[in-house]
Structures are given as structure tokens and as C-alpha cells.
Amino acid sequence: MGTLGALTITTTGTHNGNTNIGNLEADTLTVNALVVGQKPLIFEGSTNDNHATEIEILAASGTDKTITVPNDCGGTIITTGNLDQITDLPSMAAIDIAANGVSSLNGGTTLFNGLTEFEGTFQGATPIVLEGKLEFSDLKQTNIAVNGPTSDRTITFPNVDGTIITVGNAPDIITTGTRDTVTVTGATAFGGTTTFGNAVTDTITFGGTLPTSIQVEGSTSGTAVQTLSIEKVDANAKTLSLPDSGGNLVTTGNFGDITTTGTLNSLTVSNTFTTARLDISDSTVTQQTDATTGVAITKSVGRITTVSLTLAGNTCEFFFVTPDAGFGWTQTSIIMVNIVAYGGSNGTPHAYVASRTNSNFYLAICNGHNSNALDGTVTIGYTFM
């Protein structure tokens, strides 16, 4: 058969041997029937050799399948054998990379601008590198480095705006929430208003060294503050102990707040000593008041309580008081006595030192009232130096 200008086959036709269909790009081949066979199309390619490309059609299941060739693309058909030739993707509403194995996304293209979900594992010591706002204007990036975990770890991002805190920007921490416990090590500076604890049962422990001075405002706010200053100490450490009691702190500026003391082993007065009443608590000694009986005292400050007295008005009783030898008592020692308590309701008791020797002094108890007699015990407070 020679060359035909057109050929229409309406029944089964078999073409054996070499067959050329068309000789121009304008020629068309229309197939209205099914192309039968698992490999109905075999292409030799530009070189006539023993290697061919076979188009294999797998059996369709369920419904008819349609493969559409787009009307505006040129390029190479992509199969599972040449996926590496996918070098560019158009903007897509969603992408699902669900294959097993390692996925690599290379290049400087914006890959994601919508909701992105990662369900795999980022690998490498620095799996994420961020360029920042300067984009590619310099070569400085932020590397997200991950130390090798010894077990699964979870880092939770809170539902708030803010800047991530690392050991390099700790000064950005300017406030914290309420903490049950806080442990601070190293040099620490607190600026602004700082509140430690919210109940009197809270404890604050300082394990380091405080600065040389501390300023406190007091219970009412104002511009004036009190400064607690610590003088420079020598090589020996000093300890200030707070007693187990309430009260005002005593300094050289408020000695007048000292209205009573405990037991003093000794008392030295190097300047003017003025008192309207000397009332120093100490153990008491009951003294039988007659001129021949004395009382020994073992403290340089104390009290002597008599038995109930019945001295008539303007009369006195006397007795010796002998200080312990270890107190350094001499005839020139300064001795002060006064009435600190009276158990009666009549008369006016008073006391004075009538005389003294190098070993003792003679104490007088008198009734200064003109007519009423004493009717109770008398307690005399004494101190000597």
C-alpha cells in the first residue's frame, strides 16, 4: 500500500512491521477506542537502539481513572525515579510530607507562609538556623542548638507574648510571678520595689554577704529612710545576736529608752549619773534589822528586803552590809541606795549609808514621817562601784 492522505479503520486492524503515521506536526491521530494491553505504548526515543521506554498501565479498580496533561507546562514527566528533579513548587494551600526517611529542603526560598505542622524529628546539633530581620544582608544567623538528651524532653512555649530568656539575656528578667521558694546564688542586685514573702511564717535566708549598708523606709512611706551601716571590722568575725523578745533597738542615740536592765555583774559610770529611782532587779536578801546583825551580798547590784518593820516616826535602824571580797570594795567606793518597794501603807521609809570601812558599809533604814510608824517590809536597791 502506498501513501494515503487519510485512513479510517472501523474494524480490527493489525499493522505489522515498521509503520509511520503522519509526516508533519500538523497531522493528527485520533483514537476513539480503548488502547488494549498492559504496555500498549513503547517509545524508542531519539536513538534507535535496544533500549525503549514502556508506558505500563496498571489495572484500574473501582472507577475509571483520568490522567490530565495540563495546558501550560513544558518539562520532564516526574515519576518515583526522578523526584530529585523537583526543584520548584508553586504556592500551595497545604503540603503533606508523610514519607518515611530524611527530608531536605534546600535553597533560600520562602517555604512556608501558613499553618505548618511538623510531626517528625529534627536531626543535627543545630537543626534550625534563623536569619532574623536583616535577612541575607549579612552572614549572621541564630542557630538553635540542641544538646544530646539522655531521655525525652519537652519544652513548652507559654500562651503569652515575650522574649525567650537564656543565660545570655538574664537582665531581661525584670519581674517574676509568685514563687513558693527562691534560691539565689552569686552576686545579686535587686532594683526597684521588691517583696519577699507574703506572710510572717515565710522565711528568708541570706547565705552570702550583705553590702555595707541597708536602707529601710519603715511602716509608712516617705522620703526619709533609715540606713543601717556596718563599720569595717578587723580580721575577727563579729556576730550580732537578736534576742528572743520584742522591743526597740538601742543605739547611742536613744540611751534614754533603757528603763530597766537584767542582772549586772558590775557597773562602771565614767560620767554624770542621774536617776530619780534606782530599781535594778536582782536576787533579794531578807535582813533581820538589828544593830548587831549584818548581811553579805554577792553582787555589786541588787536588792535587800527587810522583815516587816514597825519603826516609829523619825527613828532609824542600822545593819552592816558586807560585799563579796572579789568585787574590789574599798572605803572610797561609790555606793548608791534607795527604796524600791514598800510593803506597808503608813510612814515614809528612806535609806542611806551611815558609814563605811574597807570591808563593809553601815546601812540605815529610817522612817521620815513625824508620827505614823512603818508597817511593812522595805526593799532597798543598791549599787556600788
C-alpha positions as CSV (number, residue, x, y, z in Angstrom):
1,M,0.0,0.0,0.0
2,G,1.4,3.4,-0.8
3,T,1.0,6.7,0.9
4,L,-2.6,7.6,1.9
5,G,-3.8,11.1,2.5
6,A,-6.2,9.8,5.2
7,L,-7.1,6.4,6.7
8,T,-10.1,5.4,8.8
9,I,-10.3,2.0,10.4
10,T,-13.7,0.9,11.7
11,T,-12.9,-2.7,12.5
12,T,-10.0,-4.6,13.9
13,G,-6.8,-3.7,12.2
14,T,-3.3,-5.2,12.6
15,H,-0.2,-3.3,11.5
16,N,3.0,-5.4,11.5
17,G,6.4,-4.2,10.8
18,N,7.5,-0.6,10.7
19,T,4.5,1.8,10.4
20,N,4.7,5.6,10.0
21,I,1.6,7.5,10.9
22,G,1.8,11.1,9.8
23,N,4.7,13.1,8.5
24,L,4.1,16.6,9.8
25,E,3.5,18.2,13.2
26,A,0.1,19.3,11.9
27,D,-1.0,15.7,11.3
28,T,-3.4,14.4,13.9
29,L,-4.1,10.9,15.2
30,T,-7.4,10.3,16.8
31,V,-8.1,7.1,18.8
32,N,-11.7,6.7,19.8
33,A,-11.3,3.1,21.0
34,L,-9.6,1.5,24.0
35,V,-5.9,1.1,23.8
36,V,-5.5,-2.5,24.9
37,G,-2.6,-4.1,26.7
38,Q,-0.6,-3.7,29.9
39,K,2.1,-1.9,27.9
40,P,0.2,-0.5,24.9
41,L,2.8,2.2,24.2
42,I,6.5,1.7,23.8
43,F,8.8,4.6,22.8
44,E,12.2,4.1,21.2
45,G,13.5,7.6,21.9
46,S,15.8,9.7,19.7
47,T,18.3,6.9,19.3
48,N,17.2,3.6,17.6
49,D,18.8,1.1,19.9
50,N,17.7,-1.8,22.0
51,H,16.5,0.4,24.9
52,A,12.9,1.6,25.0
53,T,10.5,3.4,27.3
54,E,7.4,1.4,28.0
55,I,4.2,3.0,29.2
56,E,2.7,0.5,31.6
57,I,-0.9,0.8,32.6
58,L,-2.0,-0.9,35.8
59,A,-5.5,-2.3,36.0
60,A,-7.9,0.4,37.3
61,S,-10.0,-0.6,40.3
62,G,-13.3,0.8,41.5
63,T,-14.0,3.5,38.9
64,D,-12.5,4.9,35.7
65,K,-9.3,6.9,36.2
66,T,-8.4,10.1,34.3
67,I,-4.8,11.5,33.9
68,T,-4.8,15.1,32.7
69,V,-1.9,16.7,30.9
70,P,-2.0,20.5,31.8
71,N,-2.3,23.0,29.0
72,D,0.6,25.3,30.1
73,C,3.7,23.5,31.1
74,G,6.8,22.2,29.5
75,G,9.3,19.9,31.1
76,T,10.0,16.4,32.2
77,I,7.4,14.0,33.5
78,I,8.1,13.2,37.2
79,T,8.0,9.6,38.4
80,T,9.2,8.0,41.6
81,G,12.5,7.5,39.8
82,N,13.4,11.2,39.3
83,L,11.9,13.0,42.3
84,D,15.2,14.9,42.7
85,Q,14.3,16.8,39.6
86,I,11.5,18.7,41.5
87,T,13.4,21.9,42.2
88,D,10.5,24.3,42.5
89,L,6.9,24.1,43.7
90,P,4.1,26.7,43.2
91,S,2.3,28.3,46.1
92,M,0.1,25.6,47.6
93,A,-2.6,25.8,50.2
94,A,-1.2,22.8,52.0
95,I,1.6,20.3,51.7
96,D,1.9,16.9,53.5
97,I,5.3,15.4,53.7
98,A,4.4,12.0,55.1
99,A,7.0,9.7,53.6
100,N,9.5,7.9,55.9
101,G,13.1,8.8,55.9
102,V,15.0,12.1,55.8
103,S,13.6,15.2,54.1
104,S,15.9,18.0,52.9
105,L,14.5,21.5,52.0
106,N,17.3,23.5,50.4
107,G,17.6,27.0,48.9
108,G,16.7,30.5,50.0
109,T,13.0,30.4,49.1
110,T,10.1,31.1,51.4
111,L,8.9,27.6,52.0
112,F,6.1,28.2,54.5
113,N,3.8,31.2,55.0
114,G,0.8,29.5,56.5
115,L,0.0,26.9,59.2
116,T,2.8,24.3,59.2
117,E,2.8,21.1,61.3
118,F,5.9,19.0,61.8
119,E,5.4,15.5,63.2
120,G,8.9,14.2,62.6
121,T,12.2,14.7,64.4
122,F,14.6,17.5,63.5
123,Q,18.1,16.0,63.4
124,G,21.5,17.5,63.9
125,A,23.3,19.6,66.5
126,T,21.8,22.8,65.1
127,P,18.8,21.7,63.1
128,I,17.2,25.2,62.9
129,V,19.1,28.3,61.7
130,L,17.3,31.7,61.7
131,E,18.4,34.7,59.7
132,G,16.4,37.3,61.5
133,K,15.0,40.6,60.3
134,L,18.2,41.5,58.3
135,E,17.5,38.6,56.0
136,F,20.5,38.0,53.7
137,S,22.2,41.4,54.2
138,D,24.9,39.8,56.4
139,L,26.2,36.4,57.4
140,K,25.0,36.3,61.0
141,Q,22.3,33.8,61.9
142,T,20.8,32.4,65.1
143,N,21.4,28.7,65.5
144,I,19.0,26.7,67.6
145,A,21.4,24.1,69.1
146,V,20.2,21.0,70.9
147,N,22.3,19.1,73.3
148,G,22.0,15.3,73.1
149,P,19.2,14.5,75.6
150,T,19.6,11.5,77.9
151,S,15.8,10.9,77.7
152,D,12.8,12.5,76.0
153,R,12.4,16.2,76.9
154,T,9.5,18.6,76.4
155,I,9.9,22.4,76.2
156,T,6.6,24.2,76.4
157,F,6.0,27.7,74.9
158,P,3.5,29.6,77.1
159,N,0.5,31.3,75.7
160,V,1.9,34.8,76.1
161,D,4.0,37.4,74.1
162,G,7.6,37.9,75.1
163,T,11.3,37.3,74.6
164,I,12.9,33.9,75.2
165,I,15.2,34.0,78.2
166,T,18.6,32.4,78.0
167,V,21.8,32.6,80.2
168,G,22.9,35.4,77.8
169,N,20.0,37.8,78.5
170,A,19.1,37.2,82.1
171,P,18.9,41.0,82.8
172,D,15.7,41.0,80.7
173,I,14.1,39.3,83.7
174,I,12.6,42.3,85.4
175,T,9.6,40.6,87.1
176,T,8.5,37.1,88.1
177,G,5.3,35.5,89.3
178,T,4.8,34.3,92.8
179,R,7.3,31.7,93.7
180,D,6.9,29.1,96.5
181,T,10.7,29.1,97.0
182,V,13.6,31.1,95.6
183,T,17.3,30.2,95.8
184,V,19.7,32.8,94.5
185,T,23.5,32.1,94.2
186,G,26.3,34.6,93.4
187,A,26.2,38.4,93.4
188,T,22.7,39.7,93.3
189,A,21.2,43.1,92.9
190,F,17.5,44.0,93.4
191,G,16.4,47.2,91.8
192,G,13.0,48.9,92.3
193,T,10.3,47.6,94.6
194,T,11.0,44.0,95.7
195,T,8.7,42.0,98.0
196,F,10.0,38.9,99.8
197,G,7.3,36.7,101.2
198,N,3.6,37.4,101.9
199,A,3.2,36.0,105.4
200,V,5.0,36.2,108.8
201,T,5.6,32.5,108.6
202,D,7.7,32.9,105.5
203,T,11.5,32.5,106.0
204,I,14.2,34.4,104.1
205,T,17.8,33.0,104.4
206,F,20.8,35.0,103.4
207,G,23.8,32.7,102.8
208,G,26.1,35.4,101.4
209,T,27.4,38.8,102.5
210,L,25.2,41.9,102.5
211,P,26.5,45.3,101.5
212,T,28.0,47.7,104.0
213,S,24.6,49.5,104.5
214,I,20.9,48.7,104.2
215,Q,18.2,51.4,103.9
216,V,14.8,50.8,105.3
217,E,11.7,53.0,105.0
218,G,9.6,51.8,107.8
219,S,5.8,51.1,108.0
220,T,4.9,54.5,106.4
221,S,6.1,55.6,103.1
222,G,8.0,58.9,102.7
223,T,11.2,60.5,101.6
224,A,13.2,59.8,104.8
225,V,14.8,56.4,105.3
226,Q,16.9,54.8,108.0
227,T,20.3,53.5,107.0
228,L,21.9,50.5,108.8
229,S,25.6,50.9,108.3
230,I,28.3,48.3,109.2
231,E,31.7,49.6,110.2
232,K,34.7,47.9,108.8
233,V,35.7,45.0,111.0
234,D,39.1,43.6,111.7
235,A,40.3,40.1,110.9
236,N,38.0,38.6,113.6
237,A,34.4,37.9,112.5
238,K,31.7,39.6,114.6
239,T,28.2,38.3,115.5
240,L,25.2,40.4,116.4
241,S,22.5,38.3,118.1
242,L,18.9,39.3,118.2
243,P,17.2,38.3,121.5
244,D,14.1,36.2,121.7
245,S,11.9,39.2,122.6
246,G,10.3,42.3,121.2
247,G,11.3,45.9,121.8
248,N,13.2,48.8,120.3
249,L,16.7,48.6,119.0
250,V,19.0,50.7,121.3
251,T,21.8,52.8,119.8
252,T,23.9,55.7,121.1
253,G,21.1,58.0,120.0
254,N,18.4,56.6,122.3
255,F,20.0,55.5,125.5
256,G,17.0,57.1,127.2
257,D,14.9,54.2,126.1
258,I,16.8,51.9,128.6
259,T,14.5,52.0,131.6
260,T,15.4,48.6,133.1
261,T,18.2,46.1,132.8
262,G,18.8,42.5,133.8
263,T,21.3,41.3,136.3
264,L,24.7,43.2,136.0
265,N,27.9,41.6,137.3
266,S,29.4,45.1,137.5
267,L,28.5,48.7,136.6
268,T,31.0,51.4,135.7
269,V,29.9,55.0,135.4
270,S,32.5,57.3,133.8
271,N,30.4,60.4,133.5
272,T,27.5,62.1,135.3
273,F,25.0,59.5,136.6
274,T,21.5,60.9,137.3
275,T,18.5,58.9,138.3
276,A,15.2,59.6,140.1
277,R,14.8,56.0,141.0
278,L,17.3,53.1,141.1
279,D,15.4,49.9,140.6
280,I,17.6,47.1,139.5
281,S,16.1,43.6,139.5
282,D,18.3,41.1,141.3
283,S,18.0,38.3,143.8
284,T,16.9,39.6,147.2
285,V,18.2,39.0,150.7
286,T,15.9,39.1,153.7
287,Q,17.7,41.0,156.5
288,Q,16.7,40.9,160.2
289,T,17.2,44.6,161.2
290,D,19.1,44.9,164.4
291,A,22.3,46.8,165.0
292,T,24.4,43.7,165.5
293,T,23.4,41.6,162.5
294,G,24.9,42.1,159.1
295,V,24.1,40.8,155.6
296,A,26.6,39.5,153.0
297,I,26.0,40.4,149.4
298,T,27.4,38.5,146.4
299,K,26.5,41.1,143.7
300,S,27.5,44.7,143.2
301,V,24.0,45.5,142.1
302,G,21.0,44.1,144.0
303,R,18.2,44.4,146.5
304,I,17.9,43.9,150.2
305,T,14.4,43.2,151.6
306,T,13.8,43.6,155.3
307,V,11.3,41.9,157.5
308,S,8.1,43.8,158.3
309,L,9.2,47.0,160.2
310,T,7.4,48.9,162.9
311,L,9.7,51.9,163.2
312,A,8.2,54.9,164.9
313,G,8.3,58.3,163.2
314,N,11.7,59.9,162.9
315,T,13.6,56.8,164.0
316,C,16.2,54.6,162.2
317,E,17.5,51.0,162.3
318,F,21.1,50.2,161.2
319,F,22.9,47.0,160.0
320,F,26.1,46.1,158.3
321,V,26.4,45.1,154.6
322,T,29.5,43.2,153.6
323,P,30.3,42.9,149.9
324,D,32.0,39.8,148.5
325,A,35.8,40.2,148.5
326,G,36.0,39.7,144.7
327,F,34.1,43.0,144.0
328,G,37.0,45.3,144.9
329,W,35.1,47.1,147.6
330,T,37.1,49.8,149.5
331,Q,36.2,52.5,151.9
332,T,36.2,55.0,149.0
333,S,33.9,53.0,146.7
334,I,30.8,54.9,145.5
335,I,27.6,53.3,146.9
336,M,24.1,54.3,146.0
337,V,21.0,53.1,147.8
338,N,17.3,53.9,147.6
339,I,13.9,52.5,148.4
340,V,12.5,50.5,145.5
341,A,9.5,48.9,147.3
342,Y,7.5,49.3,150.5
343,G,5.0,46.6,151.7
344,G,3.2,48.9,154.2
345,S,0.8,51.8,153.9
346,N,1.9,54.1,156.7
347,G,5.1,56.0,157.4
348,T,7.8,57.2,155.0
349,P,10.8,54.8,154.7
350,H,14.1,56.0,153.3
351,A,17.7,54.6,153.4
352,Y,21.2,56.0,153.5
353,V,24.8,54.8,154.1
354,A,25.7,55.9,157.6
355,S,29.4,54.9,157.4
356,R,31.8,52.6,155.6
357,T,35.1,50.7,156.1
358,N,37.4,48.8,153.8
359,S,35.3,45.7,154.3
360,N,31.7,46.8,154.6
361,F,29.3,49.7,155.0
362,Y,26.7,50.6,157.6
363,L,23.2,50.9,156.1
364,A,20.4,52.9,157.8
365,I,16.7,52.5,157.3
366,C,14.6,55.3,158.7
367,N,11.0,56.5,159.0
368,G,10.8,60.1,157.8
369,H,7.2,60.5,159.0
370,N,6.7,62.6,162.1
371,S,4.0,60.5,163.7
372,N,3.0,57.4,161.7
373,A,5.1,54.2,162.2
374,L,6.2,51.9,159.4
375,D,4.0,48.8,159.0
376,G,5.6,46.6,156.3
377,T,8.7,45.3,154.6
378,V,11.1,47.7,153.0
379,T,13.2,46.8,149.9
380,I,16.4,48.8,149.3
381,G,18.1,48.8,145.9
382,Y,21.8,49.2,145.9
383,T,24.7,49.5,143.6
384,F,28.4,50.3,144.2
385,M,31.5,50.8,142.0
